């Protein structure tokens, strides 16, 4: 499996996952199936991020490109989140009215009623809503994390086994960097805030030990998917694919200059197509040209 094929696979699985998120509700039986197909995109993206970090000519430009792509893509995620939030509120209002709620209480009455529901019923109104901060911001934080980890590794990573105290300090510092990345992602309410940094860190630290990397990724997937067998299955699908990676680009370097541009443009472009297709009336309904 070459780097180019992994990237193509990433685009396909990511698109399938986003089709489910944009067009389907969690109650739809196709939703889980599409997400099983689509969720392997995350470990593949984390693996390619670590590989790209090690091979890029300019880590600063690499980080900047990813950050700018995240900013552009965020416009569509915010719109999608707002539309899904509006739909969730309408569902709460309708259920409150159907339950015979006292509308004289207004919003306070609806909130009191919603709080009286059991956790499962209450969660059903908001299930399926996207995270307001997209995963590329998480990956951008992960790139900064890798820059710090790489500097630390180059300075202290070749210590002798007998230097127990220094080795312990080195490992604690590496863990601290990963934990700081997780905290920043959690504070920013980013997608894959916990599992993202841990997965990228595992791909970087165990890059020369593929079997150990697979074990670490499997543990990360199980921990992240506690309570969701679908998530764990989807994550595990990616592991044999990553294990088959042969370290090759997949084409002669310099012969396909459009490839890098494609992978950056595709993210916001496919989001624009999906979101505008789903909410065409909302976006263009006010224009007389599109009115019946």
KOLBAFI-425489 format. One record per residue: residue number from 1; residue in three letters; x, y, z of N, C-alpha, C in turn. Coordinates in steps of 0.05 Angstrom, whole numbers, plus 5000, padded with zeros to 4 digits. Layout:
> NUM ALA X Y Z X Y Z X Y Z
...
REM end
This chain:
> 1 UNK 5017 4976 5000 5000 5000 5000 5018 5025 5000
> 2 UNK 5016 5041 4979 5033 5065 4977 5019 5089 4991
> 3 UNK 5034 5110 4994 5023 5135 5006 5000 5146 4989
> 4 UNK 5004 5145 4963 4983 5156 4944 4957 5140 4947
> 5 UNK 4959 5114 4949 4935 5098 4951 4922 5102 4979
> 6 UNK 4938 5106 4999 4926 5112 5026 4911 5138 5025
> 7 UNK 4922 5158 5011 4908 5184 5009 4882 5182 4993
> 8 UNK 4882 5166 4972 4857 5162 4957 4836 5148 4974
> 9 UNK 4845 5128 4989 4828 5114 5008 4817 5132 5029
> 10 UNK 4834 5150 5039 4826 5170 5058 4803 5188 5048
> 11 UNK 4806 5197 5023 4786 5214 5011 4759 5200 5008
> 12 UNK 4760 5175 5000 4736 5159 4996 4722 5154 5022
> 13 UNK 4736 5144 5042 4724 5138 5068 4714 5163 5082
> 14 UNK 4729 5185 5080 4720 5210 5092 4694 5220 5079
> 15 UNK 4692 5218 5053 4668 5227 5039 4644 5210 5047
> 16 UNK 4648 5184 5049 4626 5166 5058 4616 5174 5086
> 17 UNK 4635 5179 5103 4629 5187 5131 4613 5213 5132
> 18 UNK 4622 5232 5116 4609 5258 5116 4581 5257 5102
> 19 UNK 4578 5239 5083 4551 5235 5072 4531 5227 5093
> 20 UNK 4540 5208 5111 4523 5199 5133 4517 5222 5152
> 21 UNK 4537 5238 5159 4534 5259 5178 4516 5281 5168
> 22 UNK 4518 5288 5142 4503 5310 5131 4474 5302 5124
> 23 UNK 4471 5279 5113 4444 5272 5102 4427 5253 5120
> 24 UNK 4440 5238 5138 4425 5218 5152 4423 5224 5182
> 25 UNK 4402 5215 5195 4400 5216 5224 4409 5190 5236
> 26 UNK 4418 5190 5261 4427 5165 5273 4406 5143 5274
> 27 UNK 4381 5150 5272 4360 5130 5272 4358 5114 5245
> 28 UNK 4369 5126 5224 4369 5112 5198 4388 5089 5199
> 29 UNK 4379 5065 5189 4395 5041 5191 4420 5043 5173
> 30 UNK 4420 5060 5153 4443 5064 5136 4465 5080 5149
> 31 UNK 4457 5096 5170 4475 5114 5183 4500 5099 5194
> 32 UNK 4495 5078 5210 4516 5063 5222 4534 5049 5202
> 33 UNK 4521 5038 5181 4536 5024 5160 4555 5043 5146
> 34 UNK 4546 5067 5139 4563 5086 5125 4585 5096 5144
> 35 UNK 4580 5098 5169 4600 5107 5188 4621 5085 5193
> 36 UNK 4613 5060 5192 4633 5039 5194 4652 5040 5170
> 37 UNK 4641 5046 5147 4658 5049 5123 4675 5074 5124
> 38 UNK 4664 5095 5136 4677 5122 5136 4696 5127 5158
> 39 UNK 4692 5116 5181 4708 5123 5204 4737 5113 5203
> 40 UNK 4744 5093 5188 4773 5087 5185 4789 5111 5174
> 41 UNK 4776 5131 5164 4790 5155 5154 4807 5168 5175
> 42 UNK 4798 5167 5201 4813 5181 5222 4840 5169 5227
> 43 UNK 4842 5142 5233 4869 5131 5237 4886 5133 5212
> 44 UNK 4874 5132 5188 4890 5135 5164 4901 5163 5162
> 45 UNK 4884 5183 5169 4893 5211 5168 4915 5216 5189
> 46 UNK 4913 5205 5212 4933 5208 5233 4960 5196 5224
> 47 UNK 4958 5172 5212 4982 5159 5202 4996 5175 5180
> 48 UNK 4980 5185 5161 4991 5201 5139 5002 5228 5149
> 49 UNK 4990 5239 5170 5000 5264 5182 5028 5260 5193
> 50 UNK 5032 5238 5208 5058 5232 5219 5078 5227 5197
> 51 UNK 5070 5212 5176 5088 5207 5154 5095 5232 5139
> 52 UNK 5075 5249 5134 5080 5274 5121 5098 5292 5137
> 53 UNK 5095 5292 5163 5112 5309 5180 5141 5301 5178
> 54 UNK 5146 5275 5176 5174 5265 5174 5186 5270 5147
> 55 UNK 5170 5273 5126 5180 5275 5099 5178 5302 5087
> 56 UNK 5163 5320 5099 5159 5347 5087 5185 5363 5087
> 57 UNK 5188 5380 5068 5211 5398 5066 5209 5421 5085
> 58 UNK 5185 5430 5091 5180 5453 5109 5157 5447 5127
> 59 UNK 5163 5441 5152 5142 5435 5172 5125 5459 5179
> 60 UNK 5137 5482 5177 5122 5507 5182 5100 5511 5161
> 61 UNK 5108 5508 5135 5089 5511 5113 5068 5489 5114
> 62 UNK 5076 5465 5122 5058 5442 5124 5036 5448 5144
> 63 UNK 5044 5459 5167 5025 5466 5188 5007 5489 5179
> 64 UNK 5018 5509 5166 5002 5531 5156 4981 5523 5136
> 65 UNK 4989 5506 5117 4970 5496 5097 4947 5481 5110
> 66 UNK 4953 5464 5129 4932 5449 5142 4914 5468 5158
> 67 UNK 4925 5488 5171 4909 5507 5187 4891 5523 5169
> 68 UNK 4901 5532 5146 4884 5548 5128 4862 5531 5116
> 69 UNK 4868 5506 5110 4847 5488 5100 4825 5483 5121
> 70 UNK 4834 5481 5147 4815 5478 5169 4797 5502 5171
> 71 UNK 4808 5526 5168 4793 5551 5170 4771 5552 5148
> 72 UNK 4778 5545 5124 4759 5546 5101 4737 5525 5106
> 73 UNK 4746 5501 5113 4726 5480 5118 4708 5486 5141
> 74 UNK 4717 5501 5160 4701 5507 5184 4676 5523 5177
> 75 UNK 4676 5539 5156 4653 5554 5148 4629 5535 5143
> 76 UNK 4634 5513 5131 4613 5494 5124 4604 5478 5149
> 77 UNK 4624 5471 5167 4617 5457 5191 4600 5474 5209
> 78 UNK 4606 5500 5211 4590 5518 5228 4562 5519 5218
> 79 UNK 4559 5522 5191 4532 5523 5180 4517 5498 5185
> 80 UNK 4530 5475 5181 4517 5449 5186 4509 5446 5215
> 81 UNK 4527 5454 5234 4521 5453 5262 4497 5470 5270
> 82 UNK 4495 5494 5258 4473 5512 5263 4447 5500 5254
> 83 UNK 4447 5488 5230 4423 5476 5219 4414 5452 5235
> 84 UNK 4433 5436 5244 4426 5413 5260 4417 5421 5288
> 85 UNK 4428 5443 5299 4419 5453 5325 4390 5464 5323
> 86 UNK 4384 5477 5301 4357 5487 5297 4337 5464 5295
> 87 UNK 4345 5443 5280 4328 5420 5277 4324 5406 5304
> 88 UNK 4345 5404 5320 4343 5392 5347 4324 5407 5365
> 89 UNK 4326 5434 5364 4308 5451 5380 4279 5448 5372
> 90 UNK 4275 5446 5346 4247 5442 5336 4236 5415 5345
> 91 UNK 4253 5395 5346 4245 5368 5355 4237 5370 5385
> 92 UNK 4252 5384 5400 4246 5388 5429 4220 5403 5432
> 93 UNK 4216 5424 5417 4192 5440 5418 4167 5423 5411
> 94 UNK 4170 5407 5390 4148 5390 5381 4141 5369 5402
> 95 UNK 4161 5357 5413 4157 5336 5433 4145 5348 5459
> 96 UNK 4154 5372 5466 4143 5386 5490 4113 5392 5486
> 97 UNK 4106 5401 5462 4078 5408 5456 4061 5382 5456
> 98 UNK 4073 5361 5444 4058 5335 5443 4053 5323 5471
> 99 UNK 4072 5330 5489 4069 5320 5517 4050 5336 5533
> 100 UNK 4038 5357 5521 4019 5374 5535 4033 5394 5553
> 101 UNK 4057 5403 5546 4071 5421 5563 4057 5448 5565
> 102 UNK 4062 5461 5588 4050 5488 5592 4066 5509 5577
> 103 UNK 4056 5518 5555 4071 5536 5538 4074 5564 5551
> 104 UNK 4059 5570 5573 4062 5596 5586 4089 5599 5599
> 105 UNK 4103 5576 5603 4129 5577 5615 4150 5585 5594
> 106 UNK 4143 5584 5569 4161 5591 5547 4185 5573 5547
> 107 UNK 4208 5585 5540 4233 5569 5538 4241 5556 5564
> 108 UNK 4235 5569 5587 4241 5558 5613 4226 5532 5617
> 109 UNK 4200 5532 5609 4184 5508 5612 4194 5485 5595
> 110 UNK 4202 5491 5571 4214 5471 5553 4239 5459 5565
> 111 UNK 4256 5477 5576 4281 5468 5587 4276 5450 5612
> 112 UNK 4257 5458 5628 4250 5442 5652 4240 5415 5644
> 113 UNK 4223 5414 5623 4212 5389 5613 4235 5371 5602
> 114 UNK 4253 5383 5587 4275 5368 5575 4293 5356 5596
> 115 UNK 4297 5371 5618 4314 5362 5640 4301 5338 5655
> 116 UNK 4275 5337 5653 4261 5315 5668 4262 5288 5653
> 117 UNK 4271 5289 5627 4273 5265 5611 4297 5248 5620
> 118 UNK 4295 5222 5615 4318 5205 5620 4340 5211 5600
> 119 UNK 4365 5204 5606 4388 5212 5590 4386 5202 5561
> 120 UNK 4376 5178 5557 4374 5167 5530 4354 5183 5513
> 121 UNK 4331 5189 5524 4311 5205 5509 4321 5233 5504
> 122 UNK 4334 5245 5524 4344 5272 5520 4366 5273 5499
> 123 UNK 4383 5253 5499 4405 5252 5479 4394 5248 5451
> 124 UNK 4371 5235 5448 4360 5230 5421 4354 5255 5406
> 125 UNK 4350 5277 5420 4344 5302 5406 4369 5316 5394
> 126 UNK 4392 5309 5406 4416 5322 5397 4436 5303 5383
> 127 UNK 4428 5277 5382 4446 5257 5370 4451 5263 5341
> 128 UNK 4476 5258 5332 4483 5263 5304 4492 5290 5298
> 129 UNK 4491 5309 5317 4501 5336 5311 4532 5335 5309
> 130 UNK 4542 5350 5290 4571 5350 5286 4584 5367 5307
> 131 UNK 4610 5362 5311 4626 5380 5329 4630 5406 5315
> 132 UNK 4627 5429 5329 4630 5455 5316 4658 5461 5306
> 133 UNK 4678 5448 5318 4706 5453 5309 4716 5427 5295
> 134 UNK 4722 5430 5269 4728 5406 5253 4755 5393 5260
> 135 UNK 4758 5369 5250 4781 5352 5257 4808 5363 5247
> 136 UNK 4807 5379 5226 4833 5390 5216 4846 5408 5236
> 137 UNK 4830 5421 5253 4842 5437 5275 4856 5419 5295
> 138 UNK 4844 5396 5300 4857 5376 5318 4883 5367 5305
> 139 UNK 4883 5361 5279 4908 5352 5266 4929 5374 5265
> 140 UNK 4920 5399 5264 4939 5422 5264 4953 5423 5292
> 141 UNK 4937 5420 5313 4949 5418 5340 4968 5395 5342
> 142 UNK 4961 5373 5329 4978 5349 5330 5004 5354 5315
> 143 UNK 5004 5370 5294 5028 5377 5280 5047 5393 5298
> 144 UNK 5036 5412 5312 5052 5428 5331 5063 5409 5353
> 145 UNK 5047 5391 5362 5056 5371 5381 5079 5355 5371
> 146 UNK 5078 5347 5345 5100 5331 5333 5125 5347 5331
> 147 UNK 5123 5373 5325 5147 5390 5323 5161 5390 5350
> 148 UNK 5146 5393 5372 5158 5393 5399 5170 5366 5406
> 149 UNK 5155 5344 5400 5164 5317 5406 5189 5311 5390
> 150 UNK 5191 5319 5365 5214 5314 5348 5239 5328 5359
> 151 UNK 5235 5353 5368 5258 5368 5379 5268 5354 5405
> 152 UNK 5249 5345 5421 5257 5332 5446 5270 5305 5440
> 153 UNK 5260 5291 5420 5272 5265 5414 5300 5267 5402
> 154 UNK 5304 5287 5385 5331 5291 5374 5351 5299 5395
> 155 UNK 5342 5312 5416 5361 5321 5436 5366 5300 5457
> 156 UNK 5345 5286 5465 5348 5267 5488 5341 5238 5481
> 157 UNK 5333 5233 5456 5323 5206 5450 5343 5185 5447
> 158 UNK 5369 5192 5446 5390 5172 5442 5406 5166 5468
> 159 UNK 5393 5171 5491 5406 5166 5516 5410 5136 5521
> 160 UNK 5431 5129 5536 5437 5101 5542 5416 5090 5562
> 161 UNK 5411 5063 5560 5392 5051 5579 5399 5055 5608
> 162 UNK 5425 5058 5614 5434 5061 5642 5425 5088 5654
> 163 UNK 5419 5107 5637 5412 5133 5647 5382 5134 5654
> 164 UNK 5375 5119 5675 5347 5115 5682 5333 5141 5688
> 165 UNK 5345 5158 5704 5331 5182 5712 5326 5200 5688
> 166 UNK 5346 5203 5671 5343 5220 5648 5323 5208 5628
> 167 UNK 5323 5182 5625 5303 5169 5608 5275 5173 5618
> 168 UNK 5272 5171 5644 5246 5175 5656 5236 5203 5652
> 169 UNK 5255 5222 5655 5247 5250 5650 5240 5255 5621
> 170 UNK 5254 5242 5603 5248 5244 5574 5220 5233 5568
> 171 UNK 5214 5210 5578 5188 5198 5573 5165 5215 5586
> 172 UNK 5170 5226 5609 5150 5243 5622 5145 5268 5606
> 173 UNK 5166 5279 5594 5163 5303 5578 5148 5297 5552
> 174 UNK 5153 5274 5540 5138 5266 5516 5109 5263 5523
> 175 UNK 5103 5250 5545 5075 5246 5554 5062 5273 5559
> 176 UNK 5077 5292 5572 5066 5318 5578 5058 5333 5553
> 177 UNK 5074 5331 5532 5068 5344 5507 5042 5334 5495
> 178 UNK 5039 5307 5495 5014 5295 5485 4990 5304 5501
> 179 UNK 4993 5303 5528 4971 5311 5545 4963 5340 5541
> 180 UNK 4983 5357 5537 4977 5386 5532 4962 5389 5506
> 181 UNK 4969 5373 5486 4954 5374 5460 4926 5366 5464
> 182 UNK 4921 5345 5480 4894 5335 5486 4878 5356 5501
> 183 UNK 4890 5369 5520 4877 5390 5536 4868 5413 5518
> 184 UNK 4886 5422 5501 4880 5444 5482 4857 5436 5464
> 185 UNK 4857 5411 5454 4835 5402 5436 4809 5400 5452
> 186 UNK 4810 5392 5477 4786 5390 5493 4774 5417 5499
> 187 UNK 4792 5436 5506 4783 5463 5512 4770 5476 5487
> 188 UNK 4782 5470 5464 4771 5481 5439 4748 5465 5428
> 189 UNK 4739 5444 5442 4717 5427 5434 4721 5417 5405
> 190 UNK 4745 5407 5400 4752 5398 5373 4744 5368 5370
> 191 UNK 4739 5361 5345 4732 5333 5339 4756 5315 5344
> 192 UNK 4751 5290 5355 4772 5271 5362 4793 5284 5380
> 193 UNK 4783 5299 5399 4801 5315 5416 4821 5297 5432
> 194 UNK 4812 5274 5441 4830 5257 5457 4844 5236 5440
> 195 UNK 4829 5221 5424 4841 5199 5409 4860 5209 5387
> 196 UNK 4854 5233 5376 4871 5244 5354 4900 5248 5362
> 197 UNK 4906 5263 5383 4934 5267 5391 4948 5241 5399
> 198 UNK 4934 5223 5413 4946 5198 5421 4953 5180 5397
> 199 UNK 4935 5180 5377 4940 5164 5353 4963 5175 5336
> 200 UNK 4964 5202 5333 4986 5214 5318 5013 5209 5333
> 201 UNK 5012 5212 5359 5036 5207 5375 5046 5178 5372
> 202 UNK 5027 5159 5372 5035 5131 5369 5047 5126 5342
> 203 UNK 5036 5138 5321 5047 5135 5294 5075 5146 5292
> 204 UNK 5080 5167 5307 5106 5180 5306 5127 5165 5322
> 205 UNK 5120 5158 5347 5139 5145 5365 5146 5117 5355
> 206 UNK 5126 5102 5345 5131 5074 5337 5134 5071 5307
> 207 UNK 5143 5092 5293 5145 5091 5264 5164 5070 5254
> 208 UNK 5183 5062 5270 5202 5041 5262 5194 5014 5272
> 209 UNK 5172 5012 5287 5163 4987 5298 5133 4984 5291
> 210 UNK 5128 4974 5267 5101 4974 5257 5082 4957 5274
> 211 UNK 5091 4934 5284 5074 4917 5300 5066 4931 5326
> 212 UNK 5086 4943 5338 5080 4958 5363 5061 4981 5358
> 213 UNK 5064 4994 5335 5046 5016 5328 5017 5005 5326
> 214 UNK 5014 4982 5313 4987 4971 5309 4974 4965 5336
> 215 UNK 4990 4954 5355 4979 4948 5382 4971 4974 5395
> 216 UNK 4987 4995 5393 4981 5020 5406 4956 5033 5393
> 217 UNK 4953 5031 5367 4929 5042 5353 4904 5026 5361
> 218 UNK 4907 4999 5364 4884 4983 5372 4875 4990 5399
> 219 UNK 4894 4995 5418 4886 5003 5445 4872 5030 5445
> 220 UNK 4883 5049 5428 4871 5075 5426 4842 5073 5415
> 221 UNK 4839 5056 5395 4812 5053 5383 4792 5041 5402
> 222 UNK 4801 5021 5418 4783 5008 5438 4775 5028 5460
> 223 UNK 4795 5043 5470 4789 5062 5491 4770 5084 5481
> 224 UNK 4775 5094 5456 4759 5115 5445 4731 5106 5439
> 225 UNK 4728 5080 5433 4702 5069 5424 4687 5055 5446
> 226 UNK 4695 5059 5472 4680 5046 5494 4651 5054 5492
> 227 UNK 4634 5034 5492 4605 5038 5490 4595 5039 5461
> 228 UNK 4613 5037 5442 4605 5038 5414 4621 5017 5398
> 229 UNK 4608 4994 5395 4621 4972 5380 4626 4980 5351
> 230 UNK 4607 4996 5340 4610 5005 5313 4636 5021 5309
> 231 UNK 4642 5038 5328 4666 5054 5327 4691 5037 5328
> 232 UNK 4691 5017 5346 4714 4999 5348 4719 4983 5323
> 233 UNK 4697 4972 5312 4699 4957 5287 4711 4974 5264
> 234 UNK 4700 4998 5262 4709 5016 5241 4739 5022 5244
> 235 UNK 4747 5027 5269 4775 5033 5274 4794 5010 5267
> 236 UNK 4785 4985 5274 4801 4962 5270 4804 4956 5240
> 237 UNK 4785 4964 5224 4787 4959 5195 4811 4973 5184
> 238 UNK 4819 4996 5195 4841 5012 5185 4868 4999 5191
> 239 UNK 4870 4983 5212 4896 4973 5221 4910 4956 5200
> 240 UNK 4898 4935 5188 4912 4920 5168 4920 4936 5143
> 241 UNK 4904 4957 5138 4910 4974 5115 4936 4990 5121
> 242 UNK 4938 5000 5145 4962 5016 5153 4986 4997 5155
> 243 UNK 4981 4973 5164 5004 4954 5167 5016 4947 5140
> 244 UNK 5000 4948 5119 5009 4941 5092 5024 4964 5078
> 245 UNK 5026 4987 5091 5040 5010 5080 5070 5002 5075
> 246 UNK 5079 5008 5050 5106 5000 5043 5126 5023 5043
> 247 UNK 5118 5047 5052 5136 5070 5054 5141 5084 5028
> 248 UNK 5129 5075 5006 5133 5088 4980 5112 5109 4974
> 249 UNK 5120 5128 4957 5102 5150 4950 5079 5140 4931
> 250 UNK 5086 5122 4913 5066 5112 4895 5068 5123 4867
> 251 UNK 5085 5143 4863 5091 5154 4837 5118 5168 4839
> 252 UNK 5130 5174 4817 5156 5187 4817 5153 5216 4826
> 253 UNK 5169 5223 4846 5167 5250 4858 5171 5271 4837
> 254 UNK 5154 5291 4837 5156 5313 4818 5140 5309 4793
> 255 UNK 5128 5285 4789 5113 5280 4764 5084 5287 4766
> 256 UNK 5074 5290 4791 5046 5296 4795 5043 5320 4815
> 257 UNK 5050 5344 4806 5049 5367 4824 5021 5374 4834
> 258 UNK 5001 5364 4820 4973 5370 4827 4963 5354 4850
> 259 UNK 4977 5333 4858 4967 5314 4878 4964 5329 4905
> 260 UNK 4984 5343 4914 4983 5357 4940 4961 5377 4940
> 261 UNK 4958 5392 4918 4936 5412 4917 4909 5399 4918
> 262 UNK 4906 5376 4905 4881 5362 4905 4872 5355 4934
> 263 UNK 4891 5345 4950 4884 5336 4976 4877 5359 4995
> 264 UNK 4887 5382 4990 4880 5405 5006 4853 5417 4997
> 265 UNK 4850 5419 4971 4825 5431 4960 4801 5413 4964
> 266 UNK 4805 5387 4964 4783 5368 4966 4766 5371 4991
> 267 UNK 4780 5376 5013 4766 5377 5039 4744 5398 5039
> 268 UNK 4750 5424 5035 4729 5444 5035 4710 5441 5011
> 269 UNK 4720 5431 4988 4704 5429 4964 4682 5408 4968
> 270 UNK 4689 5384 4979 4668 5364 4982 4648 5371 5004
> 271 UNK 4657 5386 5024 4639 5396 5045 4619 5416 5033
> 272 UNK 4629 5434 5015 4612 5453 5002 4590 5439 4986
> 273 UNK 4598 5419 4971 4579 5404 4954 4558 5390 4971
> 274 UNK 4567 5376 4992 4548 5361 5009 4529 5379 5025
> 275 UNK 4540 5400 5037 4523 5418 5054 4504 5433 5036
> 276 UNK 4513 5443 5014 4495 5459 4996 4474 5441 4984
> 277 UNK 4481 5415 4979 4461 5397 4968 4439 5391 4989
> 278 UNK 4448 5388 5014 4429 5381 5036 4411 5405 5043
> 279 UNK 4422 5429 5043 4407 5453 5051 4405 5473 5028
> 280 UNK 4399 5463 5005 4397 5480 4981 4376 5501 4985
> 281 UNK 4352 5493 4995 4330 5512 4998 4337 5534 5019
> 282 UNK 4351 5526 5040 4358 5545 5061 4378 5565 5050
> 283 UNK 4397 5556 5035 4419 5573 5025 4409 5591 5002
> 284 UNK 4394 5580 4983 4386 5594 4959 4357 5602 4958
> 285 UNK 4342 5594 4979 4313 5599 4978 4305 5628 4977
> 286 UNK 4322 5646 4986 4315 5675 4986 4320 5688 4959
> 287 UNK 4333 5673 4940 4338 5684 4914 4314 5678 4895
> 288 UNK 4304 5698 4882 4280 5694 4865 4286 5675 4842
> 289 UNK 4311 5673 4834 4318 5655 4812 4311 5626 4818
> 290 UNK 4313 5619 4845 4309 5591 4853 4281 5587 4864
> 291 UNK 4264 5607 4865 4237 5604 4874 4219 5593 4853
> 292 UNK 4200 5577 4860 4181 5565 4841 4161 5586 4833
REM end
